[in-house]
Amino acid sequence: MRKPIYNIHTHIFTIDHVPNKFGKRLMPLGLHHIITMRFVKWYYKNFTSRGNYKFKVFKNRLTTFRYLLLDFMKWTIILQLINKLVLFVLRWVFKILTNFFRVDFVFSKATRETVKRFLTLGRYSLYEDQSKIFDLLTKSYDSNTRFVVLSMDMDYMDAGEPTIPYMDQLEELRIIKQRKKDKFLPFLFLDPRRIAATKHELKNHNYENYAKHLLHTQQFDGIKLYPALGYYPFDKDLIEMYRFAQENEIPILTHCIAGTVFFRGDKNATWSSHPILKYNKKGGHLEPIPLPQKSGLQFTTNFTHPLNYHCLMNRNLLKDYLGTSLEDTPDFSKLKLCLAHFGGEEEWKKYMKDGWNTYNKNINHDTKEAYLKYKNTLNHGNQRTIWWNASWLSVIYDLMVAYDNVYADISFILHDQDLFPLLRFLLEDDKVKHKILFGSDYYVVSQKNTEKDLHLNLRGYLGNDLFEMIASDNPRRFLSTKFKEY
């Protein structure tokens, strides 16, 4: 009997779940007021062949007219020459414009990534509900595949209101779960601001209580975090949910890559230094690590940095932040935590290119006992140095070695086949190979490649045994709770 395959990282939210002014702080000249999510949806519904049958008919008629015109031009040499000259000029102008829009110093990487994200959202905007997108996803895989579906609460990212609020998105996922059962494994979202805003509400209106109920009754299978939306993963309003998750071995999957989904509001004055991590200033004084970035995209990587999870799981670091004694500080070292995207492709490339810093040369096949005898990114004397210079891959690797239940998935980065050799090296490392999970980041990663290409290319490169390890054996261990064994 074939082992079931698990894709541990997918999304099926629709464009209606995305805040209307998603382009805020990404688009120049206030264009986010014009190119909104509602505008993108309207465009795709009215001016694409898939979205509008009348437009499809018009486009077909235009194509027919074009070929008739070309046939007519064949009758004289002069008209043929004019046609070739016009086409040559048009192609030449188009090529210049295309290359201009690719120039890095004209349009930033963030702007280019935003355009790709908008195009992806646009293509999927024709699906009115999440179940249709899920059905499309399943067609790229074998029938024995199961999917972790991650909800997204973007109501607090300060980018306008989504057409459909998060709680309605969650209810739709809950209903799909009833129909799809074991094939559909939804994760609910945790945002400390929603927990704080509803903590005095009763019953299901109290989000923390409702989340616990959904997890306890197995209507949802895990928890999703996305700190880039404006909070640290060790936020005090998340502590009780962490207690519940650890006691019941509930999996938590958290975003750990720089990207275009981040908090769009202004920087809070209290965010200018790290709440926990310190460094030795001259004179032996410990000072909080300064965080001087101003703009949203650069600054919000501070929320996403993997060292924040060391702050959460290390009692000595967490106690001062909570203002408790060591004995009264919760020990979250056994949290079942997956750092999604493994830090991201840029951090993997940073690790490969950096031959100067010892903390970017830490990945090896030594035993765990031998490895922990040496300095690593978690016990380095200068946390400021690690924060700014260490590859996130290095930090995540050390978290996986140091903590029993820390995992990482390879979603999104698997589109870059140049990273496959390093991935294989990691999968031959006894310290971490049982903690690496397959995930694709559908449908976000479709801006890079098709879903079928992504998982079949990886499967072909790794071979069946290694692929089953990361797509079946490891995920079943990660997903199993006190309520259910996979």
C-alpha positions as a printed Julia matrix, in Angstrom:
486×3 Matrix{Float64}:
   0.0    0.0     0.0
   1.33   3.45   -0.95
   2.12   5.87    1.82
  -0.09   8.98    1.87
   1.67  12.14    0.69
   1.31  15.4     2.64
   1.73  18.88    1.22
   2.29  20.75    4.47
   1.94  24.31    3.12
  -0.87  25.47    0.8
  -3.24  28.45    0.53
  -6.71  28.63   -0.99
  -7.88  32.06    0.21
  -9.5   34.14   -2.51
  -8.84  37.71   -3.62
 -11.87  38.73   -1.5
  -9.93  37.77    1.64
  -7.07  40.14    0.76
  -7.23  43.76    2.06
  -8.41  46.07   -0.69
  -5.32  48.32   -0.57
  -2.8   45.5    -0.55
  -0.45  47.58   -2.7
   0.05  50.17    0.07
   3.76  50.89    0.69
   4.64  48.82   -2.37
   3.3   50.92   -5.22
   4.66  54.38   -6.09
   2.66  57.61   -6.43
  -0.32  56.42   -4.41
  -1.28  53.85   -7.05
  -2.57  51.53   -4.31
  -5.66  53.77   -4.15
  -6.38  52.95   -7.81
  -5.01  49.43   -8.35
  -6.95  47.83   -5.53
  -8.01  44.22   -5.06
 -11.5   45.12   -6.26
 -10.0   46.7    -9.39
  -7.87  43.62  -10.1
 -10.9   41.36   -9.71
 -13.03  43.62  -11.92
 -10.36  43.63  -14.63
  -9.97  39.86  -14.7
 -13.74  39.29  -14.71
 -14.33  41.69  -17.59
 -11.18  41.79  -19.74
  -9.89  38.22  -19.83
 -11.12  35.3   -21.91
 -11.62  33.09  -18.85
 -13.53  35.75  -16.97
 -15.89  37.1   -19.62
 -17.4   35.12  -22.5
 -18.26  38.31  -24.45
 -14.63  39.45  -24.22
 -13.55  36.01  -25.45
 -15.85  36.36  -28.47
 -14.52  39.88  -29.13
 -10.93  38.65  -28.91
 -11.63  35.78  -31.3
 -13.24  38.16  -33.8
 -10.25  40.48  -33.53
  -7.94  37.56  -34.26
 -10.07  36.58  -37.27
  -9.92  40.16  -38.59
  -6.14  40.19  -38.14
  -5.68  37.07  -40.27
  -8.06  38.42  -42.92
  -5.98  41.6   -43.06
  -2.76  39.59  -43.38
  -4.26  37.53  -46.19
  -5.24  40.74  -47.98
  -1.72  42.15  -47.63
  -0.25  39.11  -49.37
  -1.63  40.36  -52.69
   0.92  43.16  -53.07
   4.62  43.44  -52.23
   4.21  47.03  -50.97
   1.61  46.08  -48.38
   3.78  43.14  -47.26
   6.77  45.46  -46.78
   4.65  47.97  -44.84
   3.34  45.17  -42.63
   6.87  43.87  -41.89
   8.14  47.39  -41.17
   5.27  48.16  -38.76
   5.69  44.84  -36.97
   9.46  45.36  -36.67
   8.98  48.82  -35.1
   6.3   47.59  -32.71
   8.41  44.64  -31.57
  11.43  46.9   -31.12
   9.45  49.38  -28.97
   7.89  46.57  -26.97
  11.31  45.02  -26.27
  12.68  48.37  -25.05
   9.7   48.88  -22.74
   9.91  45.32  -21.41
  13.61  45.63  -20.59
  13.01  49.04  -19.0
  10.47  47.59  -16.58
  12.96  44.91  -15.58
  15.68  47.37  -14.59
  16.37  47.05  -10.87
  17.16  50.7   -10.2
  13.9   51.85  -11.79
  11.56  49.39  -10.09
  12.55  47.79   -6.79
  12.45  44.07   -6.17
   9.47  44.64   -3.87
   7.57  46.4    -6.65
   8.33  43.62   -9.14
   7.28  40.97   -6.64
   4.08  42.92   -5.97
   3.22  42.92   -9.67
   3.74  39.14   -9.76
   1.59  38.7    -6.66
  -1.18  40.83   -8.19
  -1.08  38.79  -11.39
  -1.33  35.58   -9.36
  -4.25  36.91   -7.3
  -5.88  38.08  -10.51
  -5.68  34.66  -12.14
  -7.32  33.07   -9.1
  -9.85  35.89   -8.63
 -12.27  34.1   -10.94
 -12.8   31.45   -8.24
 -15.54  32.71   -5.94
 -14.95  30.31   -3.06
 -12.07  28.43   -1.5
 -13.36  24.93   -2.29
 -12.96  25.56   -6.05
  -9.31  26.54   -5.58
  -8.76  23.46   -3.42
 -10.25  21.22   -6.11
  -7.87  22.77   -8.64
  -4.92  22.05   -6.32
  -5.79  18.38   -5.86
  -5.7   17.75   -9.63
  -1.9   18.23   -9.65
  -1.32  15.35   -7.2
  -2.01  11.64   -6.75
  -5.3   10.68   -5.12
  -3.57   9.67   -1.86
  -2.29  13.23   -1.21
  -3.44  15.28    1.78
  -3.1   19.03    2.11
  -2.48  21.41    5.0
  -4.48  24.54    4.12
  -3.36  27.72    5.89
  -5.87  30.43    6.65
  -4.73  34.07    6.46
  -5.98  36.79    8.83
  -5.02  40.05    7.11
  -7.66  42.17    8.83
  -5.02  43.86   11.04
  -2.32  44.6     8.47
  -3.53  48.2     7.94
  -4.11  47.86    4.21
  -7.84  48.52    4.08
 -10.71  46.12    4.55
 -11.05  42.8     2.71
 -14.36  42.14    1.0
 -14.76  39.0     3.12
 -13.41  39.26    6.71
 -11.25  36.59    8.29
 -13.95  35.04   10.48
 -16.06  34.31    7.38
 -13.0   32.79    5.67
 -12.51  30.57    8.72
 -16.13  29.43    8.71
 -15.88  28.47    5.05
 -12.79  26.35    5.8
 -14.62  24.68    8.68
 -17.45  23.66    6.34
 -15.04  22.35    3.67
 -13.35  20.25    6.38
 -16.66  18.51    7.09
 -16.9   17.45    3.44
 -13.26  16.64    2.67
 -12.35  15.06    6.03
  -8.8   13.62    6.17
  -7.76  14.99    2.75
  -8.26  18.58    3.96
  -6.22  19.73    6.99
  -6.95  23.4     7.76
  -4.85  25.5    10.15
  -6.48  28.44   11.94
  -4.68  31.77   12.21
  -3.42  33.41   15.41
  -3.03  37.17   15.62
  -2.52  38.53   19.16
  -4.46  41.69   18.24
  -7.59  39.65   17.5
  -7.14  37.73   20.75
  -6.74  40.99   22.7
  -9.71  42.65   20.98
 -12.08  39.77   21.82
 -10.82  38.58   25.22
 -13.84  40.01   27.06
 -16.35  38.54   24.6
 -18.42  35.45   25.38
 -18.45  31.98   23.81
 -17.4   31.84   20.14
 -16.99  35.62   20.0
 -13.92  35.17   22.24
 -11.37  34.17   19.61
  -8.97  32.41   21.98
 -11.74  30.22   23.38
 -13.14  29.58   19.91
  -9.7   28.61   18.56
  -9.22  26.12   21.39
 -12.66  24.66   20.7
 -11.97  24.26   16.97
  -8.67  22.51   17.66
  -9.98  20.31   20.48
 -12.91  19.11   18.35
 -10.54  18.48   15.41
 -12.41  20.85   13.11
  -8.98  22.42   12.53
  -5.68  20.57   12.58
  -3.14  23.19   13.6
  -2.14  26.83   14.02
  -0.75  29.36   11.53
   1.36  32.4    12.53
   2.44  35.28   10.31
   4.49  37.72   12.44
   5.36  39.95    9.46
   1.81  41.32    9.74
   2.92  43.31   12.78
   3.72  41.29   15.91
   6.46  39.25   17.57
   5.85  35.5    17.93
   6.45  35.79   21.68
   3.65  38.37   22.12
   2.08  38.11   25.59
  -1.41  37.64   24.13
  -0.25  34.4    22.47
   1.09  32.76   25.63
  -2.09  30.93   26.65
  -2.55  29.52   23.16
   1.04  28.25   23.27
   0.31  26.49   26.56
  -2.7   24.81   24.99
  -0.76  23.88   21.85
   2.19  22.38   23.72
   0.02  20.41   26.15
  -1.9   18.88   23.25
   1.04  18.58   20.8
  -0.74  20.77   18.26
   1.46  21.75   15.27
   2.22  25.43   14.67
   3.42  26.61   11.27
   4.94  30.08   11.15
   6.03  32.31    8.25
   9.83  32.71    8.14
  10.85  34.48    4.95
  10.97  38.09    3.74
   8.11  38.87    1.35
   5.42  41.23    0.12
   2.81  40.38    2.78
   3.67  42.57    5.77
   2.26  45.25    8.08
   1.41  48.34    6.05
   1.02  50.81    8.93
   3.55  53.23   10.43
   6.39  52.02   12.61
   5.54  52.1    16.32
   8.0   54.07   18.47
   8.51  51.04   20.73
   9.76  48.98   17.78
  13.12  50.77   17.56
  14.89  48.12   19.63
  14.38  44.42   20.26
  12.17  43.63   23.28
  14.38  40.72   24.44
  17.75  40.4    22.69
  20.65  42.47   23.99
  24.29  43.08   23.15
  27.39  44.15   25.08
  27.97  47.86   24.71
  31.31  49.43   25.64
  31.76  49.36   29.38
  30.11  45.97   29.76
  26.56  47.33   29.73
  23.84  45.26   28.07
  21.68  47.22   25.65
  18.72  46.1    23.51
  19.64  45.41   19.89
  18.73  48.55   17.9
  16.32  48.12   15.0
  16.7   51.31   12.95
  14.81  50.34    9.76
  12.02  52.74    8.89
   9.94  51.33    6.04
   7.52  48.45    6.34
   9.2   45.85    4.12
  12.66  46.27    5.68
  11.38  46.65    9.22
   8.93  43.78    9.38
  11.7   41.23    8.86
  12.45  41.99   12.53
   9.15  40.32   13.45
   9.95  37.34   11.21
  13.59  36.76   12.23
  14.11  33.14   13.39
  15.99  34.23   16.53
  12.6   35.33   17.87
  11.68  31.66   18.31
  14.75  31.11   20.45
  13.41  33.98   22.58
  10.09  32.15   22.85
  11.45  28.69   23.67
  14.32  29.69   25.99
  13.0   30.43   29.5
  16.0   32.56   30.46
  15.26  34.92   27.57
  11.48  34.86   27.94
  11.29  35.51   31.7
  12.46  39.14   31.64
  10.05  39.97   28.83
   7.13  38.45   30.74
   8.34  39.95   34.02
   8.27  36.59   35.83
  10.72  34.48   37.8
  12.37  31.56   36.05
  10.14  29.11   37.96
   6.97  30.96   36.92
   8.02  31.36   33.28
   6.39  28.82   30.95
   8.79  26.37   29.32
   7.94  26.28   25.63
  10.98  24.26   24.59
   8.72  21.38   23.48
   6.46  23.44   21.2
   5.83  21.68   17.9
   6.88  24.44   15.54
   7.56  24.51   11.78
   9.47  27.49   10.38
   7.94  27.8     6.93
  10.09  28.45    3.86
  13.27  27.52    5.82
  14.29  31.2     5.81
  13.88  31.72    2.06
  16.01  31.24   -1.04
  17.96  34.49   -0.51
  19.09  33.3     2.93
  20.12  29.92    1.49
  22.2   31.7    -1.15
  23.66  33.98    1.52
  24.79  30.9     3.43
  26.41  29.39    0.33
  28.22  32.59   -0.66
  29.46  33.64    2.79
  32.77  31.93    3.44
  34.05  34.37    6.05
  31.76  33.99    9.07
  31.89  30.77   11.09
  28.13  30.98   11.83
  27.47  30.66    8.1
  29.54  27.47    7.88
  27.79  25.53   10.62
  25.89  22.86    8.65
  27.67  19.51    8.9
  27.09  15.8     9.53
  28.59  15.66   13.05
  26.54  13.93   15.73
  24.26  16.13   17.81
  26.44  15.66   20.89
  29.58  16.73   19.02
  27.83  19.62   17.33
  26.49  21.16   20.54
  30.0   21.37   22.02
  30.8   24.23   19.67
  29.51  27.76   19.41
  26.47  28.24   17.22
  24.05  31.03   16.38
  22.01  30.44   19.55
  24.83  30.55   22.11
  27.07  33.08   20.35
  28.23  35.77   22.8
  27.15  38.67   20.6
  23.48  38.33   19.66
  23.65  41.56   17.67
  26.24  40.03   15.33
  24.05  36.98   14.76
  20.92  39.08   14.24
  22.46  41.17   11.47
  24.96  38.82    9.82
  23.98  35.18   10.19
  21.99  33.54    7.43
  18.49  32.64    8.58
  19.23  29.14    7.3
  22.02  28.88    9.9
  19.73  30.03   12.72
  16.88  27.7    11.72
  19.31  24.79   11.44
  20.53  25.46   14.99
  16.94  25.73   16.27
  16.19  22.34   14.71
  19.24  20.81   16.37
  18.68  22.43   19.77
  14.92  21.9    20.15
  13.23  18.52   19.82
  10.09  19.67   18.01
  11.33  22.4    15.66
  10.76  21.62   11.98
  11.15  23.53    8.7
   9.34  23.22    5.39
  10.76  23.89    1.94
   7.73  25.72    0.53
   8.4   28.4    -2.1
  12.18  27.83   -2.13
  11.74  24.53   -3.98
  11.13  26.45   -7.23
  14.9   27.17   -7.33
  16.59  23.95   -8.43
  20.03  25.43   -7.7
  19.21  24.8    -4.02
  18.5   21.09   -4.48
  22.09  19.92   -3.73
  22.13  21.74   -0.37
  18.69  20.33    0.42
  19.95  16.82   -0.29
  22.95  17.44    1.97
  20.54  18.42    4.76
  18.45  15.32    4.14
  21.55  13.19    4.72
  22.18  14.89    8.1
  20.93  12.65   10.93
  20.42  15.68   13.2
  17.72  17.31   11.07
  16.63  15.02    8.23
  13.53  13.83   10.15
  12.45  17.46   10.66
  12.28  18.68    7.06
   8.81  18.82    5.5
   7.52  19.01    1.94
   5.29  21.99    1.12
   4.74  23.95   -2.06
   3.17  27.28   -0.97
   0.36  26.84   -3.49
  -0.98  29.0    -5.04
   1.51  31.77   -4.18
   4.41  29.89   -5.76
   2.54  29.63   -9.08
   4.11  32.97   -9.99
   7.35  30.97  -10.31
   6.26  27.62  -11.73
   3.3   25.27  -11.97
   2.38  23.08   -9.02
   2.95  19.9   -11.0
   6.41  21.02  -12.16
   7.45  21.91   -8.63
   6.68  18.68   -6.85
   7.56  16.32   -9.72
  10.95  17.99  -10.31
  11.75  17.67   -6.61
  10.51  14.1    -6.46
  12.59  13.15   -9.48
  15.74  14.74   -8.02
  15.44  13.26   -4.52
  14.2    9.81   -5.45
  11.29   7.98   -3.86
  12.85   7.21   -0.45
  13.93  10.75    0.4
  10.73  12.24   -1.0
   8.59   9.88    1.11
  10.6   10.86    4.16
   9.82  14.59    3.81
   6.35  14.19    2.28
   4.98  11.29    4.35
   7.02  10.13    7.37
   8.06  13.52    8.72
   4.69  15.28    8.15
   2.76  12.51    9.93
   4.96  12.99   12.99
   4.53  16.77   12.82
   0.74  16.65   12.4
  -0.03  14.06   15.09
  -1.6   15.45   18.27
  -3.01  14.06   21.49
  -6.35  14.09   19.71
  -5.31  12.25   16.55
  -2.48  10.06   15.26
  -1.51  10.17   11.56
